[in-house]
Amino acid sequence: MTDPLPPCPACSSGYTYELGALLVCPECGHEWEGGDEPVEEAPRTVVKDAVGNPLADGDTVTVVTSLKVKGNPTPIKAGTKVRNIRLVDGVDGHDIDCKVDGFGAMQLKSSVVKKVTG
């Protein structure tokens, strides 16, 4: 008979299951190795805006230069506010995932936005 799996160290749930070499909690999503030590996550790089302010998920930013959008006759104008950004590991330097009013979902480079403070 197999030993029962240990409860989740993050939320104490008893519904843990094995996924390869990891143990997973379906309630909170925490993953850890079979031992007592949690799995170390890779350090995330700090994403900075055009003037050097660090960005985080959920921030509001403004576009600092007009941006041409493929398939759209009008550009995104400088000063356009973009709310609730999400940082991603995008392709070709596009590290912000967002929805721009009037244009829809797209990815932007952090070098063309400025964080809105306060």
Order of alpha helices (4+ residues) and beta strands (2+ residues): beta-beta-beta-beta-beta-beta-beta-beta-beta
